[in-house]
Amino acid sequence: GSEANDLALRLARAANTRGASRCLVVEHAYHGHTSAVIGLSPYKFDHRSFGGRGQPEWVTKCPAPDLFRGPHRGADAGRRYAEAVAEACAAEGEGGVCAFFIESGMSVAGVLLPPAGYLASCYEAVRAAGGVCVADEVQTG
């Protein structure tokens, strides 16, 4: 699993025609144990006891689409959470983004399922910014 995400990161960087290195992730995400993907995993990099050394400069952390504990709930929650991802993409300007990593079912974040429309809106923004979208299924199987 970790190796799959490590490879996805390397492929995203190699395929990026803009030379972008910026990767977007969501809070509490877990993408594996290799050195590279610890850098994509707030669950790890936010906690030194889990091997983290803080958020890498090439990573932007977006709010987790948490309908239970997060600030957005209701029918428009997916759109509102996706706006944070779109804003992160826009902040990169012409350089664009390299990749957006997200678990389809965020296990370590408390078994969160993304709200309706969230993934489609995020993927649209990331692709428009030149990035690829990585649907991490490692823990969800």
DRENBARO-17491 format. One line per 5 residues: number of its first residue (from 1); for each residue x, y, z of N, C-alpha, C. Coordinates in Angstrom, 1 decimal, padded with zeros to 4 digits. Layout:
! residues N
NUM	X Y Z X Y Z X Y Z  ...
END
This chain:
! residues 141
1	000.8 -001.2 000.0 000.0 000.0 000.0 000.8 001.3 000.0  001.8 001.3 000.9 002.6 002.5 001.0 003.4 002.7 -000.3  003.9 001.5 -000.8 004.7 001.6 -002.1 003.8 002.0 -003.2  002.5 001.7 -003.3 001.6 002.1 -004.3 001.5 003.7 -004.3  001.4 004.2 -003.1 001.3 005.7 -003.0 002.6 006.4 -003.3
6	003.7 005.7 -002.9 005.0 006.3 -003.3 005.2 006.3 -004.8  004.8 005.3 -005.5 004.9 005.2 -006.9 003.9 006.3 -007.5  002.7 006.4 -007.0 001.8 007.4 -007.5 002.4 008.8 -007.4  003.0 009.1 -006.3 003.7 010.4 -006.2 004.8 010.6 -007.2  005.6 009.6 -007.4 006.7 009.7 -008.4 006.1 009.8 -009.8
11	005.1 009.1 -010.1 004.5 009.2 -011.5 003.8 010.6 -011.7  003.2 011.1 -010.6 002.5 012.4 -010.7 003.6 013.5 -011.0  004.7 013.4 -010.3 005.8 014.4 -010.5 006.4 014.3 -011.9  006.6 013.0 -012.4 007.1 012.8 -013.7 006.2 013.3 -014.8  004.9 013.1 -014.6 003.9 013.4 -015.6 003.5 014.9 -015.7
16	003.9 015.7 -014.6 003.4 017.1 -014.5 004.2 017.9 -015.6  003.5 018.4 -016.5 004.1 019.2 -017.6 004.4 020.7 -017.1  004.0 021.1 -016.0 004.2 022.4 -015.5 005.4 022.5 -014.6  005.9 021.3 -014.2 007.0 021.3 -013.2 006.5 021.5 -011.8  005.3 021.4 -011.5 004.7 021.6 -010.2 005.1 020.5 -009.2
21	005.4 020.9 -008.0 005.6 019.9 -007.0 004.6 019.9 -005.9  003.7 020.9 -005.8 002.7 021.0 -004.8 001.7 019.9 -004.8  001.6 019.3 -003.6 000.6 018.2 -003.4 -000.4 018.6 -002.4  -001.6 018.3 -002.7 -002.7 018.6 -001.7 -003.2 017.3 -001.0  -003.4 017.5 000.2 -003.9 016.4 001.1 -005.0 016.9 002.0
26	-005.7 016.0 002.7 -006.7 016.5 003.7 -006.2 016.2 005.1  -006.7 017.0 006.0 -006.3 016.8 007.4 -006.6 015.3 007.8  -005.7 014.9 008.7 -005.8 013.5 009.3 -005.5 012.4 008.3  -005.2 012.7 007.1 -005.0 011.7 006.1 -003.8 010.7 006.4  -003.9 009.5 006.0 -002.9 008.5 006.1 -002.6 007.9 004.8
31	-001.4 008.0 004.3 -001.1 007.5 002.9 000.1 006.5 003.0  000.6 006.1 004.1 001.6 005.1 004.2 002.8 005.4 005.1  003.7 004.5 005.0 004.9 004.5 005.9 006.2 004.8 005.2  006.3 004.9 003.9 007.6 005.2 003.3 007.9 006.7 003.6  009.2 007.0 003.4 009.6 008.4 003.7 008.8 009.4 002.9
36	008.6 009.1 001.6 007.9 010.1 000.8 006.4 010.2 001.2  005.7 009.1 001.5 004.3 009.3 001.8 004.0 009.7 003.2  005.0 009.6 004.1 004.8 010.2 005.4 004.7 011.7 005.2  005.4 012.2 004.2 005.2 013.6 003.9 003.8 014.0 003.3  003.1 013.0 002.9 001.7 013.3 002.4 000.7 012.9 003.5
41	001.1 012.5 004.6 000.2 012.0 005.7 000.2 012.9 006.9  -000.8 013.8 007.0 -000.9 014.6 008.2 -001.0 013.8 009.5  -001.6 012.6 009.4 -001.7 011.7 010.5 -000.3 011.4 011.0  000.7 011.4 010.1 002.1 011.1 010.5 002.9 012.4 010.8  002.9 013.3 009.8 003.8 014.5 009.9 003.3 015.4 011.0
46	002.1 015.4 011.4 001.6 016.3 012.5 002.0 015.7 013.9  002.5 014.5 013.9 002.8 013.8 015.2 004.2 013.2 015.2  005.1 013.8 015.9 006.5 013.3 016.0 006.5 011.9 016.4  005.6 011.5 017.3 005.7 010.1 017.9 005.4 009.1 016.8  004.8 009.5 015.7 004.5 008.6 014.6 005.5 008.7 013.5
51	006.6 009.4 013.7 007.6 009.5 012.7 007.6 010.8 011.9  006.7 011.7 012.2 006.6 012.9 011.5 007.6 014.0 011.9  007.9 014.9 010.9 008.8 016.0 011.2 008.2 017.3 010.8  006.9 017.4 010.8 006.2 018.6 010.4 005.8 018.5 009.0  004.9 019.4 008.6 004.4 019.5 007.2 005.5 019.9 006.3
56	005.7 019.1 005.2 006.7 019.5 004.2 006.3 020.8 003.5  007.2 021.5 003.0 006.9 022.8 002.3 006.2 022.5 001.0  006.2 021.4 000.4 005.6 021.0 -000.9 004.2 020.5 -000.7  003.7 020.5 000.5 002.4 019.9 000.8 001.4 021.0 001.3  000.2 021.0 000.8 -000.9 021.9 001.3 -001.9 021.0 001.9
61	-002.3 021.3 003.2 -003.3 020.5 003.9 -004.6 021.2 003.8  -005.6 020.5 003.3 -007.0 021.1 003.2 -007.8 020.5 004.3  -008.9 021.1 004.6 -009.8 020.6 005.6 -010.4 019.2 005.2  -010.5 018.3 006.2 -011.1 017.0 005.9 -012.6 017.2 005.8  -013.2 016.6 004.8 -014.7 016.8 004.6 -015.5 016.0 005.7
66	-015.4 016.5 006.9 -016.0 015.8 008.1 -017.4 016.4 008.4  -018.4 015.6 008.1 -019.8 016.1 008.3 -020.2 016.0 009.7  -019.4 015.3 010.6 -019.8 015.1 012.0 -019.1 016.2 012.9  -017.8 016.4 012.7 -017.1 017.3 013.6 -016.6 018.6 012.9  -016.7 018.6 011.6 -016.3 019.8 010.8 -017.3 020.9 010.8
71	-016.8 022.1 010.2 -017.7 023.2 010.2 -018.8 023.2 009.2  -018.8 022.3 008.2 -019.8 022.3 007.2 -020.6 021.0 007.3  -021.9 021.2 007.3 -022.9 020.1 007.3 -024.0 020.5 006.4  -024.9 019.5 006.1 -026.0 019.8 005.2 -025.8 019.5 003.8  -026.7 019.8 003.0 -026.7 019.5 001.5 -025.6 020.2 000.8
76	-025.1 021.3 001.2 -024.0 022.0 000.5 -022.6 021.7 001.1  -022.5 020.8 002.0 -021.2 020.5 002.6 -020.1 020.1 001.6  -020.5 019.2 000.7 -019.5 018.8 -000.3 -018.9 019.9 -001.1  -019.8 020.8 -001.5 -019.4 022.0 -002.3 -018.5 022.9 -001.4  -018.9 023.1 -000.2 -018.1 024.0 000.7 -016.7 023.5 001.0
81	-016.6 022.2 001.3 -015.3 021.6 001.6 -014.5 021.6 000.3  -015.1 021.3 -000.8 -014.3 021.3 -002.1 -013.8 022.7 -002.5  -014.5 023.8 -002.0 -014.0 025.1 -002.2 -012.6 025.3 -001.6  -012.3 024.7 -000.5 -011.0 024.8 000.1 -009.9 024.2 -000.8  -010.2 023.1 -001.5 -009.3 022.5 -002.4 -009.1 023.4 -003.7
86	-010.2 023.9 -004.2 -010.2 024.8 -005.3 -009.3 026.1 -005.0  -009.5 026.6 -003.8 -008.7 027.8 -003.3 -007.2 027.4 -003.2  -006.9 026.2 -002.8 -005.5 025.8 -002.7 -004.9 025.7 -004.1  -005.7 025.2 -005.0 -005.2 025.1 -006.4 -005.0 026.5 -007.0  -005.9 027.4 -006.7 -005.8 028.8 -007.3 -004.6 029.5 -006.7
91	-004.3 029.2 -005.4 -003.1 029.8 -004.8 -001.8 029.5 -005.4  -001.8 028.4 -006.2 -000.5 028.0 -006.9 -000.4 028.8 -008.2  -001.4 029.5 -008.6 -001.3 030.2 -009.9 -000.9 029.4 -011.1  -000.1 030.0 -012.0 000.3 029.4 -013.2 001.1 028.1 -013.0  001.8 028.0 -011.9 002.6 026.8 -011.6 001.7 025.6 -011.4
96	000.5 025.7 -011.0 -000.4 024.6 -010.8 000.0 023.7 -009.7  -000.7 022.6 -009.6 -000.4 021.6 -008.6 000.0 020.3 -009.2  000.7 019.5 -008.5 001.2 018.2 -009.0 000.1 017.1 -008.8  -000.4 017.0 -007.5 -001.4 016.0 -007.2 -002.3 016.3 -006.0  -003.4 015.6 -006.0 -004.3 015.6 -004.9 -004.5 014.2 -004.4
101	-004.0 013.9 -003.2 -004.2 012.5 -002.6 -005.3 012.6 -001.6  -006.2 011.6 -001.8 -007.3 011.5 -000.9 -007.8 010.0 -000.7  -008.1 009.6 000.5 -008.7 008.3 000.7 -010.2 008.4 000.4  -010.7 007.4 -000.3 -012.1 007.4 -000.6 -012.9 007.2 000.6  -012.4 006.5 001.6 -013.0 006.4 002.9 -011.9 006.7 003.9
106	-011.9 007.8 004.5 -010.8 008.3 005.4 -010.8 007.6 006.7  -010.0 006.5 006.8 -010.0 005.6 007.9 -009.5 006.2 009.2  -008.3 006.7 009.1 -007.7 007.3 010.4 -008.3 008.5 010.8  -009.0 009.2 009.9 -009.7 010.4 010.3 -011.1 010.2 011.0  -011.4 008.9 011.1 -012.6 008.5 011.8 -013.6 007.9 010.9
111	-013.2 007.2 009.9 -014.0 006.5 008.9 -015.0 007.5 008.3  -014.5 008.5 007.7 -015.3 009.5 007.0 -015.5 009.2 005.5  -016.7 009.3 005.1 -017.0 009.2 003.7 -017.2 010.6 003.1  -016.7 010.9 001.9 -016.8 012.2 001.4 -018.3 012.5 001.1  -018.7 013.7 001.3 -020.1 014.1 001.0 -020.3 014.2 -000.5
116	-021.6 014.2 -000.8 -022.0 014.2 -002.2 -021.4 015.4 -003.0  -020.8 015.1 -004.1 -020.2 016.1 -005.0 -018.8 016.6 -004.6  -018.3 016.2 -003.5 -017.0 016.6 -003.0 -015.9 016.2 -003.9  -015.8 014.9 -004.2 -014.7 014.3 -005.0 -014.8 014.9 -006.4  -015.9 014.9 -007.0 -016.1 015.4 -008.4 -015.6 016.9 -008.5
121	-016.0 017.7 -007.5 -015.6 019.1 -007.5 -014.1 019.3 -007.3  -013.5 018.5 -006.3 -012.1 018.6 -006.1 -011.3 018.1 -007.3  -011.7 017.0 -007.9 -011.0 016.5 -009.1 -011.0 017.5 -010.2  -012.2 018.2 -010.4 -012.3 019.2 -011.5 -011.3 020.3 -011.2  -011.2 020.8 -010.0 -010.3 021.9 -009.7 -008.8 021.5 -009.8
126	-008.5 020.3 -009.4 -007.1 019.8 -009.4 -006.7 019.6 -010.9  -007.5 019.0 -011.7 -007.2 018.7 -013.1 -007.0 020.1 -013.8  -007.9 021.0 -013.5 -007.8 022.4 -014.2 -006.4 023.0 -013.8  -005.9 022.7 -012.6 -004.6 023.2 -012.2 -003.4 022.4 -012.7  -003.7 021.4 -013.5 -002.6 020.6 -014.1 -002.2 019.4 -013.3
131	-003.0 019.1 -012.2 -002.6 018.0 -011.3 -003.3 016.7 -011.6  -002.9 015.6 -011.0 -003.6 014.4 -011.1 -004.2 014.1 -009.7  -005.3 013.3 -009.8 -006.0 012.9 -008.6 -005.7 011.5 -008.2  -005.3 011.2 -007.0 -004.9 009.9 -006.6 -006.0 009.4 -005.5  -006.8 008.5 -005.9 -007.8 007.9 -005.0 -007.1 006.8 -004.2
136	-006.7 007.0 -003.0 -006.0 006.1 -002.2 -006.9 005.1 -001.6  -006.8 003.9 -002.0 -007.7 002.8 -001.5 -007.0 001.8 -000.6  -005.8 002.2 -000.2 -005.0 001.2 000.6 -005.7 000.6 001.8  -006.2 001.5 002.6 -006.9 001.0 003.8 -008.3 000.6 003.6  -009.0 001.2 002.6 -010.4 000.9 002.4 -010.6 -000.4 001.6
141	-009.5 -000.9 000.9 -009.5 -002.1 000.2 -010.3 -002.1 -001.0
END
